Amino acid sequence: MATQQQNGQVAPAKGKLGVMVVGLGAVATTMIAGVEAVRRGLAKPIGSLTQMGTIRLGKRTENQSPLIKDFVPLADLNDIVFTGWDIFEDNVYESAAHAEVLKPQILAQLKPYLETIKPMPAVFDQFYVKRLHGTHVKKGKNKRELADQVIADIREFRKKVDRVVMIWCGSTEIFMEPTAVHQSIEAFEKGLETSDAGIAPSQIYAYAALSEGVPFANGAPNLTVDIPALVELSKRNAAPICGKDFKTGQTFMKTVLAPAFKARMLGVNGWFSTNILGNRDGEVLDDPQSFKTKEESKLGSLEYIFQPELYPDLYKDIYHKIRINYYPPRGDEKEAWDNIDIFGWLGYPMQLKVNFLCRDSILAAPVALDLVLFLDLAKRAPQLASLGVQEWLSFYLKSPQTTDGLYPEHDLFIQSMKLKNTLRHVMGAELITHLGLEYYD
Ligand SMILES: NC(=O)c1ccc[n+]([C@@H]2O[C@H](COP(=O)([O-])OP(=O)(O)OC[C@H]3O[C@@H](n4cnc5c(N)ncnc54)[C@H](O)[C@@H]3O)[C@@H](O)[C@H]2O)c1
């Protein structure tokens, strides 16, 4: 167990945690309604590691597996206060009803609370999300003024809460690559003054958060904080960041299956993934420029897991194809199919088919909640906050973020071990290697 002195290195979660959500759509409203349902004892926080997960401490023979939330000082769900921004004026109840993820009966029970959360006007520009027309938006003479308005929103909210975390649950923006404006804080700030086209709305929110020392999570595949300027700002202000794009459905399964094939040295020569979904996210992804952003994020995992440079006989020529089809009748109830062409002993071919009938926002809501709670923890753990990038949160993300020159870990089980060992480490507990020889002494 942790020593008293080491425990003291993580500040306690005292008072209220303010959660500022950018984009109050399907995922965000499912998270907010879910937290309120759990607070009232109407449902269980299934899918949330911070709420349901345990962590083994010491030897297997010691039988010590406390709940994670009892081991590390996480904010209590009762201490969370939500606010947010959206380009539409709908309050959280109206938006949740529109998203049709949760049943009307449960929403009706939560209505008085959900109606109190009304979005603040958003920073938005249709250039970056072609399929949306925002009406509830901030105005300013340049991007600097818009960033200042978000900073003012954060400062106003801070008067009501003790700590703040920001999470992007907004739409997928068009595909963008880093340019000169992203290379340093100075260049970025100059770009805000001149309204450089390289600065997307998500980056204006992230800049505002990090400038204020507020941790920032990115649920979408947007470039956002994946640029030197914002990594630098995150470090400078000890405001944790953690990668992008919630790992929920198809990529979650990919990062489970691919490590299994690799562990057994089974070859793969093709992986075809297709999806149908009919929510607003699906509509936004129907635009080729937003789809490209998502595609890049989804493609990365296999390349890193299979390490074709180490195993050319097994993985050198994988044909990896991803399709997302907007199909309105399905709403949030996405269906994903994978056809995986594998080969075994002496090269004999086999196939595996995966058909995942999932619910997008039901999978994403606990991921968003955990990211918020763990980023708040990281902010209170000086040895984590000073790093800026929190690689240990890769577990939750399709595109993990790492320090320069380090390849990301996509294997879900390596990510899970990394996460739990990080928690043991910050609490001064012994790391678990799974070596296990000591039991046979
Ligand atoms: N649900 C999943 O399993 C999953 C997995 C990975 C990533 N994501 C990503 O999470 C994000 C949210 O997904 P969703 O299903 O809730 O989508 P959604 O379309 O229901 O919600 C997005 C909300 O963001 C708002 N928005 C867009 N631009 C904004 C801006 N600049 N400022 C403020 N609000 C803005 C929209 O009006 C909308 O209400 C998407 O980018 C999606 O790709 C979702």
Ligand as a Chemical Component Dictionary entry (heavy atoms), coordinates in Angstrom:
data_LIG
# 
_chem_comp.id                   LIG 
_chem_comp.type                 NON-POLYMER 
_chem_comp.pdbx_formal_charge   0 
_chem_comp.three_letter_code    LIG 
# 
loop_
_chem_comp_atom.comp_id 
_chem_comp_atom.atom_id 
_chem_comp_atom.alt_atom_id 
_chem_comp_atom.type_symbol 
_chem_comp_atom.charge 
_chem_comp_atom.model_Cartn_x 
_chem_comp_atom.model_Cartn_y 
_chem_comp_atom.model_Cartn_z 
_chem_comp_atom.pdbx_ordinal 
LIG N1  N1  N 0  -19.767 7.907  -29.882 1  
LIG C1  C1  C 0  -18.625 7.332  -30.117 2  
LIG O1  O1  O 0  -18.496 6.128  -29.953 3  
LIG C2  C2  C 0  -17.456 8.166  -30.524 4  
LIG C3  C3  C 0  -16.226 7.538  -30.614 5  
LIG C4  C4  C 0  -15.117 8.278  -30.972 6  
LIG C5  C5  C 0  -15.250 9.623  -31.229 7  
LIG N2  N2  N 1  -16.452 10.218 -31.185 8  
LIG C6  C6  C 0  -16.506 11.630 -31.504 9  
LIG O2  O2  O 0  -17.113 12.347 -30.478 10 
LIG C7  C7  C 0  -17.684 13.534 -31.029 11 
LIG C8  C8  C 0  -19.099 13.675 -30.525 12 
LIG O3  O3  O 0  -19.903 12.610 -31.013 13 
LIG P1  P1  P 0  -21.494 12.704 -30.915 14 
LIG O4  O4  O 0  -22.020 11.404 -31.368 15 
LIG O5  O5  O -1 -21.877 13.248 -29.599 16 
LIG O6  O6  O 0  -21.793 13.794 -32.030 17 
LIG P2  P2  P 0  -23.017 14.826 -32.066 18 
LIG O7  O7  O 0  -23.056 15.328 -33.480 19 
LIG O8  O8  O 0  -24.243 14.254 -31.489 20 
LIG O9  O9  O 0  -22.536 15.984 -31.085 21 
LIG C9  C9  C 0  -21.570 16.914 -31.419 22 
LIG C10 C10 C 0  -22.062 18.259 -30.910 23 
LIG O10 O10 O 0  -21.013 19.195 -31.075 24 
LIG C11 C11 C 0  -21.578 20.423 -31.480 25 
LIG N3  N3  N 0  -20.502 21.211 -32.063 26 
LIG C12 C12 C 0  -19.902 21.068 -33.261 27 
LIG N4  N4  N 0  -18.931 22.001 -33.392 28 
LIG C13 C13 C 0  -18.903 22.709 -32.245 29 
LIG C14 C14 C 0  -18.124 23.804 -31.778 30 
LIG N5  N5  N 0  -17.161 24.320 -32.551 31 
LIG N6  N6  N 0  -18.354 24.274 -30.535 32 
LIG C15 C15 C 0  -19.342 23.734 -29.760 33 
LIG N7  N7  N 0  -20.124 22.728 -30.153 34 
LIG C16 C16 C 0  -19.900 22.218 -31.382 35 
LIG C17 C17 C 0  -22.698 20.009 -32.403 36 
LIG O11 O11 O 0  -23.652 21.018 -32.550 37 
LIG C18 C18 C 0  -23.256 18.780 -31.685 38 
LIG O12 O12 O 0  -24.274 19.130 -30.776 39 
LIG C19 C19 C 0  -17.609 13.389 -32.558 40 
LIG O13 O13 O 0  -16.512 14.110 -33.039 41 
LIG C20 C20 C 0  -17.345 11.905 -32.734 42 
LIG O14 O14 O 0  -16.627 11.626 -33.911 43 
LIG C21 C21 C 0  -17.571 9.521  -30.814 44 
# 
loop_
_chem_comp_bond.comp_id 
_chem_comp_bond.atom_id_1 
_chem_comp_bond.atom_id_2 
_chem_comp_bond.value_order 
_chem_comp_bond.pdbx_ordinal 
LIG N1  C1  SING 1  
LIG C1  O1  DOUB 2  
LIG C1  C2  SING 3  
LIG C2  C3  SING 4  
LIG C2  C21 DOUB 5  
LIG C3  C4  DOUB 6  
LIG C4  C5  SING 7  
LIG C5  N2  DOUB 8  
LIG N2  C6  SING 9  
LIG N2  C21 SING 10 
LIG C6  O2  SING 11 
LIG C6  C20 SING 12 
LIG O2  C7  SING 13 
LIG C7  C8  SING 14 
LIG C7  C19 SING 15 
LIG C8  O3  SING 16 
LIG O3  P1  SING 17 
LIG P1  O4  DOUB 18 
LIG P1  O5  SING 19 
LIG P1  O6  SING 20 
LIG O6  P2  SING 21 
LIG P2  O7  DOUB 22 
LIG P2  O8  SING 23 
LIG P2  O9  SING 24 
LIG O9  C9  SING 25 
LIG C9  C10 SING 26 
LIG C10 O10 SING 27 
LIG C10 C18 SING 28 
LIG O10 C11 SING 29 
LIG C11 N3  SING 30 
LIG C11 C17 SING 31 
LIG N3  C12 SING 32 
LIG N3  C16 SING 33 
LIG C12 N4  DOUB 34 
LIG N4  C13 SING 35 
LIG C13 C14 SING 36 
LIG C13 C16 DOUB 37 
LIG C14 N5  SING 38 
LIG C14 N6  DOUB 39 
LIG N6  C15 SING 40 
LIG C15 N7  DOUB 41 
LIG N7  C16 SING 42 
LIG C17 O11 SING 43 
LIG C17 C18 SING 44 
LIG C18 O12 SING 45 
LIG C19 O13 SING 46 
LIG C19 C20 SING 47 
LIG C20 O14 SING 48 
# 
